[in-house]
Every structure is written in C-alpha cells, then in structure tokens.
Amino acid sequence: MKNRIRQAITLFTLLSLILPLMVLNIQAAPPFDDLTPNQYSFAGRRGTTYTAAWDPSTYEITISTPDGTFPWDWIGFVNSNGAIAMAGHPDVASTFRFSDPSSLSGLGVGDVMRVKAWDIISLAHLTKIGLVIGSGPSAQRAYLSEGTISHYVLAPHFIGYQVSVLGRTVTVRLSHLAPDTLQAVGVIEVQVDDPTNAYLVLASDLEPRQEYQQAIEYRNSSSTYLSYQAADQAIRGYNSDGTEVFFYASSPLSSWSANNLSFTNYLNADVLDGRVLGGQSDGRSALKVAAQPVQYFYIGNVVLGSTERANPTTLINALRNSRLSALHQLPILDAPGLPAFKFVLTLSNLFGTYLINPDARIYYSDKAFPYTPDVLGPIVKFSELLPDAWLDAFRDYLDFVGQIRYQSASDGVYWWKADASGMLPLPSWYGHNIPDIFYRDRYNAVTYRFQYSDLYATALYLTGLANYYRATADQTFVQSQENVIRDTVSALQIFDTAYGTDGNLFPHLLMPMGDLARIEGIYPAESGYTVYAYEDAASLYRALGDDASATNLLDNYVAPMRASYDATFWSSNAGFHLPRRDSRSESGSGTYFNDFWAQTMLPPLEGDLGDSRLSALLATFIRTEFHDADRNYRWLSTDSENYEPDYRFVEGYVMEGGFFNGVPNVIVTVRTLV
C-alpha cells in the first residue's frame, strides 16, 4: 500500500531526478484544460485494473473500479490541523505494526478509519455509516461498507466514493476543517439519491488520546469517558489526559446513544437508547437522523457554530480555493514518448497539493509523527518550482526544526533501542543534530523527539536551507540561521571523528532506523547526502561572508569524501553501492552489508557523486526479485541478512521508512508508461 501511494506522490518529486534521463517540454501553468489523454489505467495493489479520469471543470479525479476495492489500502485527506482517512481494503489494519490485531475489526472498504488532529492526537477511530429503510422486523439495514462501490473521487476539497446499497445510491465525501488555531473538525458528507423512509446511523468509537502509542493502536483501550451535551445535541468523548472529541450532525437527531454498544446493536435499533455509559470505555457511540438529500456529520475537538454546522460549504469552498491557488503554481510537463506522464503528474500534483502539503503545514499530518526527511523532501528536490505559500511554510519549518536541534545528549526525551552489544546509543559528544522524528502536543509544542541517526535530517536541513536561499534570495533569513548552520555542520563533522577510528570522514549510522539496532556502519546514502550538505553549507557560509569556512569544507571534507566514495561503497559483485560494517557490528568490521536500500541510488541520481555507476545501479534495482508482478516494490530489497522479515507482507522485508526509500521506485513506473 505505502509504495503504491508513494509512487503517485513521489512521481511529482521525481522531476529533478529524471530531467537528465528524458527530454521534457515545460508548459505554462495551468494547462489543466488540455490534459491529453485525460484518463489513465493502471494496476493496483491487488491486481485489479483501475481507470482514473480527470474532469478539468471540477479538478476532480474519478477512479473507477470493477470490484469495489481501492488502489491503495487507505487514503487520508489532510488539513492544517488534522486528517480524516478512509479504508480502501478490509485488511488495512495489518499495515500498522503496533496495532492490536482486533483494533480495526469490522472495518470495511469505505469506512472512515481515522479522524485525528494536532498531528499526534487522535480524536476518533473506526466510524461506520449505516443506512436503514423502514423500521421494525421488515426494515432493511446495512452499513455502506457492505454495498458495492462504483468509483472513488479525489478532489481539492474532499476524498469520497459512491456506493449502491439496499437499492439506493449513496455518495460520501470526507473533508477536514480547521476553523481556528488548534481546532480540527472532520466532515462526513452523505448524499442519498432517494431519502424516502430512510434513516442514517453514524457509529464511531471516540478515543481522544495524545500519546504516541494511542495514535497507532486504534481501539480497545477502554480509556474514554462519554457524555451527552443536550444543548448542542453532541456526544462528547473525554480522556483524563485532557483531550476531547465531539460527535454531532447537521440535522436534528432522531435518537442517539453513548452506551458503548456494538456497531451491530446500533444499526439494528429503531430508536437509539439515549443512555450514557458510566466510567471508562471504548467510547462507541451513535447518532441517528432522518435521511435528507444531503446531510453532514462532524467529529472534531470543537462544535461548529449553528450556521457552519447547518451548511459548512463556505468553509469547505475557502479550503478548495486556497488549494487551487497553490495547484495553479505547479508546472505541468509533457514527456515525448510518455503519453500518460502528463496525466500521472497531474494526479501527483493533486496528491501533493491537496493531500500531503496543504495550507501552512508541510508534513503529512496523518502520520503518527513527522519524519523530517519526508518533510524536507520537496524543497530539497525542486525548491524553485514550489508555490509561494509552500516556500513561506518551508521557511517557517526550517526555522522550527533548526531551533529544536539537539543541544546535548541530555536534551529531550529519546526513544531508542540499544544495539546487541549493550552499548548505549547516545555518547556524551552527541549533539546539535536535527531530529529525524518529533511531534507536537495538544498545545502545539514539541513534546518528544524520537531519535534515530539524524544524519539525513541534519544534512537535509542544510540542503533545504540552501535551496530556499537559491529560490528566494532571502539573505536575512539565512543570517538568522547562522548559529544553527554552524551547529549542524559541526555535528556532521564530529559524527565520525568522535565516533570511529577508521580514519575516513564518512559519518557512521550511529542508531539504525526502526528496530534495526544490530547494524552499525557507514552508509552510501547518508554519506552521499553529507557530501552534498557540506557543499550547500559552503554556499551558505559564502552568503554569510565567511569564505574561509567555506573553503575549509570544500577542501578538507568534500574533496576527500568524493575521492573515496566509490572505492568505499561500490560492490562489483552486487552491482550496487552497499553499506560497510564497522567494529561495533556483530559480524565484523569492513565487510559489506548486502542491503539494497532504495535511497542508495539518490546521490548518483541527484548529482555527480557516484554517477558513473548509475546504469549499473538501475540495472540491479529493476531485477525481478525486487518487485512483484505489478511493479509494487518492496520497501527493502532481498539479501538483507540483518533485517527481520516482516511476515505481515507476502513480499518479504519491509522498511518503515520515509521519503527517500520511495523515490527511485517510481523509475520503473515511468518506464512502464512508455
């Protein structure tokens, strides 16, 4: 799932990578009325062939499906302060490593699987929409996820689908509003073609939590207190950590329940019992309304005012207009010989503008936590192509992550796993790095910084800042970051010299990603990006008027690292740049790890470091054992002796990584479009 969704998302980010590989005609934006062809068929995750069609009058992409499934396991619509996500496959729970196996039991295609806000804080989880026709023993009852979905829609202001159930046609649209600072409201719009004698039941488990673990473990925590606010006709879920969620509708309620009953009981009741369960529970609640042609349901941390609650279209249209404004600044490219490229690129722009980087929040807030390399990716790849609003947001983000850099090993709260030797991962010299992972609390402040190697994040801060300066010539901002620049350069310089005794300047991966704590060594991707970061830092030093520091970096760090890069990392037997073990590795020092990391190809693709090996790298990476039949790449390729196989996936090893693992996977997708 994640690779398929990333293939759509990262195709846009691939522009700077494929420019040397093909001839492109850049057309004046926005040529959306001349999108030829205006549809594209592709194979989804489960072998189904989907057709996506673009409507230039509405900026909507409709994805039709012959079997009701969605091309991806789930998809989220993101707004500034939150996200709402829809299931595309009933086994989606298996994609969340830390979930209780029963956490999403009963989830069906088209169900709302998450509403959340403030990045890490969950507001609610599984939500099911029920249709009831009639009453009593003869009534027809079904949840929409039991019907047949004909198509899905991706639009500037919503994601949604159309389903046939109980002889009626129902259209669902999911959006997310941010009425004010730190306010988030998920919107569920339900249209019924024939509301005669029909009722809608919305059942949800309300579990407002702010802990990281609860952002992933969806249900069964028995931590929610329920109440009913009669004046607002809203059910409230409350957690003792201070978080709360409100569940309400635009129409007057026919009945309601906050009695923690099963979803089946809620659907089968002609009149919901109007009772509140005392004490803590899973928070299962339900609302019932008489069906109208159009009605809205809301899950959020605020109750909207009466006008917006009755009709939120003014707020939703404002959101749509702001996103279209950003979309119109993004370029559309034609690639001779790739007739579908322009369409796929537009689809990627929609993902990027509407679902990933909307408004002023750069990162994808439906993740449990933001991964800094993911966040910095667009400005690292193509800063000069970003809309003005995005550049402003990246400026603020660069300032933010720079100010929360680690000042010393004792700062912050770290989540780590010591390696097999028992050596602690944070020596006294460690400091000044940009955190790979962090998140905000309910007060919009950074609370925990989950620490891994920080090499990517630190290097990409420097590259991102340099690219921002190239795109904006904002020297005042660069000057405001001088202390951060010097700290982060120093952190990269000492990462190897204080850590290892191998005599080279390549930075060791001190703490491997995820649960991979047995691996210690130097890595081609991190080392390549460090070379580029030193070069970008040298340009920043020159902007600051410090030519001596710039020359020192270029002569004493960049030059020797470039000279030894290929000799250090290239494995002629593997046909790939591979990481090298160091003395802390269980299996000895100096030998290769046979780990074909996707991001290893990025340094050659994005510059001239190791680029003489590019053809061999590509030939190795497109071997059949690295992907399944429909080009759905594994996160981590084969021959990975120190990685535990992830048996949730048929395809062997998986890497719960970020942006840099996915970009090269698109190369094969582009090739298949020819």
C-alpha positions, 0 to 999 in steps of 0.5 A: 500500500505505502509504495503504491501511494508513494509512487503517485506522490513521489512521481511529482518529486521525481522531476529533478531526478529524471530531467537528465534521463528524458527530454521534457517540454515545460508548459505554462501553468495551468494547462489543466484544460488540455490534459491529453489523454485525460484518463489513465489505467493502471494496476493496483495493489491487488491486481485489479485494473483501475481507470482514473479520469480527470474532469478539468471543470471540477479538478476532480479525479474519478477512479473507477473500479470493477470490484469495489476495492481501492488502489491503495489500502487507505487514503487520508485527506489532510488539513492544517490541523488534522486528517480524516482517512478512509479504508480502501481494503478490509485488511488495512489494519495489518499495515500498522505494526503496533496495532492490536490485531482486533483494533480495526475489526469490522472495518470495511472498504469505505469506512472512515478509519481515522479522524485525528488532529494536532498531528499526534492526537487522535480524536476518533477511530473506526466510524461506520455509516449505516443506512436503514429503510423502514423500521421494525422486523421488515426494515432493511439495514446495512452499513455502506461498507457492505454495498458495492462501490462504483468509483472513488473521487479525489478532489481539492476539497474532499476524498469520497466514493459512491456506493449502491446499497439496499437499492439506493445510491449513496455518495460520501465525501470526507473533508477536514476543517480547521476553523481556528488555531488548534481546532480540527473538525472532520466532515462526513458528507452523505448524499442519498439519491432517494431519502424516502423512509430512510434513516442514517446511523453514524457509529464511531468509537471516540478515543481522544488520546495524545500519546504516541502509542494511542495514535497507532493502536486504534481501539480497545483501550477502554480509556474514554469517558462519554457524555451527552451535551443536550444543548448542542445535541453532541456526544462528547468523548473525554480522556483524563489526559485532557483531550476531547472529541465531539460527535454531532450532525447537521440535522436534528437527531432522531435518537442517539446513544453513548452506551458503548454498544456494538456497531451491530446493536446500533444499526439494528435499533429503531430508536437509539437508547439515549443512555450514557455509559458510566466510567471508562470505555471504548467510547462507541457511540451513535447518532441517528437522523432522518435521511435528507438529500444531503446531510453532514456529520462532524467529529472534531475537538470543537462544535461548529457554530449553528450556521457552519454546522447547518451548511459548512460549504463556505468553509469547505469552498475557502479550503478548495480555493486556497488549494487551487491557488497553490495547484495553479503554481505547479508546472505541468510537463509533457514527456515525448514518448510518455503519453500518460506522464502528463496525466500521472503528474497531474494526479501527483500534483493533486496528491501533493497539493491537496493531500500531503502539503496543504495550507501552512503545514508541510508534513503529512499530518496523518502520520503518527509523527513527522519524519523530517526527511519526508518533510524536507523532501520537496524543497530539497528536490525542486525548491524553485518550482514550489508555490509561494505559500509552500516556500513561506511554510518551508521557511517557517519549518526550517526555522522550527526544526533548526531551533529544536536541534539537539543541544546535548545528549541530555536534551529531550526525551529519546526513544531508542533501542540499544544495539546487541552489544549493550552499548548505549546509543547516545555518547556524551559528544552527541549533539546539535543534530536535527531530529529525524522524528518529533511531534507536537502536543495538544498545545502545539509544542514539541513534546518528544523527539524520537531519535534515530541517526539524524544524519539525513535530517541534519544534512537535509536541513542544510540542503533545504536551507540552501535551496530556499536561499537559491529560490528566494534570495532571502539573505536575512533569513539565512543570517538568522540561521547562522548559529544553527548552520554552524551547529549542524555542520559541526555535528556532521563533522564530529559524527565520525571523528568522535565516533570511529577510528577508521580514519575516513570522514564518512559519518557512521549510522550511529542508531539504525532506523526502526528496530534495526539496532544490530547494524552499525556502519557507514552508509552510501546514502547518508554519506552521499547526502553529507557530501552534498550538505557540506557543499550547500553549507559552503554556499551558505557560509559564502552568503554569510561572508565567511569564505574561509569556512567555506573553503575549509569544507570544500577542501578538507571534507568534500574533496576527500569524501568524493575521492573515496566514495566509490572505492568505499561503497561500490560492490562489483559483485552486487552491482550496487553501492552497499553499506560497510560494517564497522567494529561495533557490528556483530559480524565484523568490521569492513565487510559489506552489508548486502542491503539494497536500500532504495535511497542508495541510488539518490546521490548518483541520481541527484548529482555527480557523486557516484554517477558513473555507476548509475546504469549499473545501479538501475540495472540491479534495482529493476531485477525481478526479485525486487518487485512483484508482478505489478511493479509494487516494490518492496520497501527493502530489497532481498539479501538483507541478512540483518533485517527481520522479515516482516511476515505481515507482507507476502513480499518479504522485508519491509522498511518503515521508512520515509521519503527517500526509500520511495523515490527511485521506485517510481523509475520503473513506473515511468518506464512502464508508461512508455 
